[in-house]
Amino acid sequence: MGLTASVLAIDAGNSKTDVAVVAADGTVLATARGGGFRPPAVGIGTAVDEVADAVVRAYAAAGVTSVAHVSACLANADLPVEEEQLAAALHARAWGGTVEVRNDTFAILRAGVAEPRGVAVVCGAGINCVGMHPDGRTARFPAIGRISGDWGGGWGLAEEALWYAARAEDGRGAATRLARTLPAHFGLDSMYALIEALHLEHIEYGRRHELTPVLFATAAAGDAVARSVVDRLAEEVVTMATVALSRLGLLDEEVPVLLGGGVLTAGHARLDDGVRALLAVRAPKAAARVVTARPVLGAALLGLDRMGADPSVQQRARSHWES
């Protein structure tokens, strides 16, 4: 007799979707990858269709048609009402008996801890922070941009770099090498030329994110303005982490602060050192650690938590991605 499928784990980000079918004993029966999950851009139905493609392939590989529980960690599930809407959309697909939807940041947090206890800060295209306590309490932020008080993330950093560079070139701001390095990335010789190219869409809007690595490279080369932006990001990361720890009553306990997302896992020395230095002052017992495991592991572990799986089952699932 084959293994019984227990959990369908889904980690759906803006750029890609990973799914896994996990047996009751923690064995990973099948995995699949699909495209990005962007309900605000394409609508919930179309976004879920993208997930469905990966689920169908994983179910076929596992030889199952449904599971006991669907554990979905989804990008753009930023508010409880959005989690409810997405959970209803997934439940309608009849992939499992029960469905739980969380923001995708929870997957990164759970992937990096042995129990649901700690805080994760994720900085990729945007920035977000969540915390979990074993008693079920969570800490989180709306994380939907400037209107919810957010600063940082790859897109925000690129915009900030452009702002400083434009003002440096026309005399409104301090001198910075960004005024040369940003346009040079696109083969242009001035910020005026770059501003014109972006405004007239001669350079596609989506390519602005390419300027974030340029910002970090310019900071690493010693530019004071670029360094100030990197330092501000370190401040923001630690502020979010300490607020989440405080909300959960974990500020004075030994607890992990997990760092995820493209910006925080890229190995930018000034950013990494800044985060650790600030954290040592504000939360001395917290330990910063970069999460390298695939977030779908976290979605799987959250599902197994829900099913009451014992540690050996969870470790078997973890070993699939960490071996």
Disulfide bonds with the S-S distance in Angstrom:
none
